Amino acid sequence: MNSLIKRHNPETQSNEMSFNPMTNPTLWQALEAELVYIQDRSGKYLSFYGNIGNELTIEPEDIIGFFPEQTLKPVSPEAYYERIRRVLERRIPEQCYCQFEYRGQSFPLELVISPIFKQHGQGTTVLVMGHRLPDNDLSVITNSALPTHPDPYQKLLTKIARKIRRTLNLETIWQQTVDSLGDALQVSRCLMVAIGPNQDYLEVKAEYRQPCCTSALGNRLSPEGEPWWQQALNQREPVIFEHLVQDSHQIQSILIISTFYQNQRNGLIYLEQCDRSRYWCPAEIELIQELADQVGTAIAHATLYQELEQATLAAEEASRLKSDFLASTTHELRTPLNGIIGFLKLILDGMADDAQEQQEFLEEAHKSALHLLNLINDILDIAKIEAGKMDLELGSVELAELFQAVDNFTLPQAQRKHLAFRSKLPSTLTPIVVYGNYQRLLQVMLNLVSNAIKFTHEGSIVVNAEIVKKKIDHQHQEFPGLVKVSVTDTGIGVSLDKQAKLFEKFVQVDGSHTKAYGGTGLGLAISQKLIQAMGGQVEFYSMGEGLGSTVTFTVPLGQMPVIKTVKSP
């Protein structure tokens, strides 16, 4: 067939004449062909052979070189010419039924219109083969339109789109897109590629591939890695690369089409051919573009549904956590309050045997009151932080003064539990001055040290500070460095899988620990927010349960102190 087409290039008269069926009608007679002719894009007859009935003789010399309206013509010429143009553009044969006229006679024909391929470039002629239908088959013909069999690509598009619309699962949409396109177009590989934030990277989300291709599923690609990725991200039109014979991956042809939703690019459909250099015909490009429009919408809807689903789950989890938090906090508030009421009731009822016992009752009531105050402060602090009303006045704070206040508060607690307690500052010739809020820094340190004492049954607590010479910016100010304060204990530790939840609000890592040790579980969340407001960060480290833990926080240096150098002996 290719040799015939090559010989009958309509652009050369010699080739036209060599292919003219009238010069060799035996070929068509042997094939029992009833009607064969060649037309160009405008409808002009270039060759003709016909034998459609004894009562109707069509002379080739009356056809060749003429346009249909002058000789053998379709009743609906506009639809017929549109069919020819579409066949040439898509390079796909199409079958149709059509009513024709010749010298006053009308008859129905079944035709197959095929493009004639050129060796180079776009074809401009079609080969039409057909036969006459019985006159009583006029029911398949209308004068107002050209009934046709369904466009195969349109049928494929409808089939794929129907599959995609049936689901709101993003992974399913991606996979069905590449599987359907890859199988239909028989490409070497078809990828669905997601675009990272700010187009920093591309990620392969779904893949169809032939066995000869290695998998790219899950790969993260750099837009600058290959020229076609950057081009695909910079334009709306399809990106086509052909004849890539020197490509290291043996890729010879590439087609990339973007998916959009409300003018926002949300994905790339990537097709490649490795076994041959492929010409991506207009029909294939049109199919993928139309599908890309639907895929872009489907991706957007599925993403929105996924986000709503996650938000619903998060809201339900938050509601549950808050309920659990309120239940445990109510218990925590009731315990010290009952202690205050109980000890004061004993005193009021004269149950103290002497002044010393009465003093002990008052001290216990006072400790319960302080504990209650701390719990209420935690709740008020997190409420302020949530409402965005935590305003901090920042200024110069001497670290030594802060450490001394922490020692005064927490050393007696450690001694009562027979724990070793030690705090250490860097050796400097000038005071270490940090930029923060004294009261809130003290609150954070007391919280971290008190937690360390609470969760440590034996061993030691060590509070340490080190100077980090690293310039930082906070609130449009530059600071020469920062101080890193660490609180290390030999306590119960935290398992690795639970550490990520420590800084979440209303989350207590272990309910049994909460009941055993008390507290709201807000301490680290509050400390994190306070330290972040002062330009620092809180971090937690533990090798696991029973292996102790270390909590660190940073705060900017107001000025760099003079470090005392240690002379070597």
C-alpha positions, 0 to 999 in steps of 0.5 A, a space after each residue: 500500500 505504501 508503494 502505491 501511495 508513494 507512486 501516486 503522489 498528487 503533487 507530481 503529474 507522472 505519479 498521478 497518471 501511473 496510479 490512475 485506475 483507468 490506466 489499469 482497471 484490472 487491479 480493481 476488478 480483481 479486488 471486485 472494487 465497485 467504486 474507487 477514486 482519489 480526491 484532494 483537500 478541496 474535493 477535486 477528483 484526481 483519479 477515478 474507477 467506478 462500476 456501480 450498476 449497468 443502468 448508471 455508467 460514470 465516465 472517468 473523463 467526466 470526473 477526473 479534473 473536476 470538482 464534485 459539484 460539476 460531476 459526481 457530487 454529494 447531496 450534503 457537500 459541506 458535511 462531506 468536505 468536512 469529513 475529508 478535512 478531518 481525515 487528512 488532519 487526523 490521519 485516520 480512515 473513516 467510514 460514512 454513508 452518503 447520498 450522491 447525485 450524477 446526471 440527475 440520478 440519486 443513489 446512496 453510497 457506503 464509503 471508506 475515506 483514507 488519508 494518503 500518507 506522504 513520505 514527508 509532511 502532511 498528506 493532501 489527498 484521500 483514497 475513497 473506496 465504496 459501494 452502492 447501497 440498495 435504494 431501499 436503504 435510504 433510511 440511513 441517509 439524510 439530506 441535512 447531515 452526513 450520518 457517520 460511524 462514531 469517531 473512534 477517538 471520540 468514543 475513546 475519549 468518552 470511555 476514559 472520561 466516564 471512568 474518571 468521573 466515576 471516582 473522587 480518588 486522586 490516585 485512581 484518576 491518575 492511574 486510569 488516565 495513564 492506563 487508558 491513554 497508554 493502551 489506546 495509543 500504544 506508547 512506550 510510556 505514559 506518566 501522570 506528573 504532579 507539580 510541586 509547590 512553586 514548580 520546585 519539582 515534578 513527581 511521577 504519580 502514575 505510570 503506564 509502561 511497556 516491559 522494555 522500560 524501567 519504572 519511573 513511578 514515584 521519582 522526583 524530577 527537576 524541571 531544569 533536568 530536561 528541556 521539555 519539562 521547563 518548556 511544558 511549565 512555561 506554555 499552555 500549548 502541547 510540547 512535542 519533541 521528535 527524532 531524539 536519536 541521541 537521547 541516553 534513555 533511548 527516547 525518540 519522541 515525546 508529547 507533554 500536555 498540561 492539565 488545568 483547572 480555572 487557568 491553574 496548571 495542576 498536572 502534566 500528561 507525558 507520553 514517550 515513544 522509545 522503539 521508533 520516531 513517532 509523528 504525533 498526529 493532530 487527532 492524537 493531540 486533540 484527543 489528549 488535549 480534550 482529555 486533559 481538560 477533563 482530567 484537570 477538572 477531575 484532579 481539582 475536584 478530587 483534591 478538594 474532596 481529599 482536603 475536605 475529607 482530611 479536614 473533617 477527620 482533623 476536626 473530628 480528631 480535634 473535637 475528640 482530643 479537646 473532649 479528652 483534654 477537658 475531661 482530664 483537665 476537669 479532673 486536674 482542676 478538681 484535685 488541687 481544689 479539693 485539697 484546698 477545700 479539704 485542708 481548710 475544712 480541717 482547720 475550720 473544724 478544729 481538727 488540727 491537734 496543735 499549731 504545728 499541724 495547723 501550719 502543715 495544713 495551711 502549707 498543703 492548702 497553699 501548695 494545692 492553690 499554687 498547683 491550681 494557679 499553674 493549671 489555670 495559667 496554662 489554660 489561659 495561656 493556650 487560649 491567648 495563643 489560640 486567639 492571637 492575643 499573646 503580646 510579648 514585650 521583648 528586651 534584654 535578659 541576663 541569663 545568669 539571673 534567669 538560671 538563678 531563679 530556676 535554681 531557687 524554684 526547682 532545686 528543693 523539688 529535686 532534693 525531695 525526690 533525691 535527684 541530683 540537680 546541676 545547672 551550668 553556664 558558659 564561661 564568659 568575661 562579660 554577662 550573657 544577655 539574651 533578647 526576650 521576655 524575662 517572665 515568659 523565659 522563666 515560665 518556659 524553663 520552670 515548665 521544662 525543669 519541672 517536667 524533667 523532675 516529675 518524670 524522673 524517679 532516680 538519677 539527675 537533672 542537668 540544665 546547660 547553656 551554650 553560645 552559638 555564633 550564628 547570625 539570625 534575623 527576628 522581627 526585622 532585627 539582626 542578632 549576633 548569635 543565640 543561646 541554646 539551653 538544654 534540660 537533660 534528665 534520666 527519666 522515663 523517656 518517650 518512644 520514638 513514634 510518640 515524640 511527634 505528638 508532644 507539641 500538639 495542643 490538647 494531646 497527651 502522649 500517654 493517658 496512663 502517664 497523665 493519670 499517674 503524673 498529673 498535668 494538662 499536657 499543654 506545657 510543651 505546646 505553650 513553651 513552643 509558642 512562647 519561644 517561637 514568639 521570641 525568635 527561637 525553637 523548642 526541640 525534644 530528643 529521646 532514644 525511647 522509653 526508659 532512656 531519659 530525654 533532652 529538651 532544648 530551646 534557643 533564644 537570640 543573643 542581645 550581644 555577643 559576650 566575651 568568651 573566657 579562654 582556658 589556658 592549656 597547662 
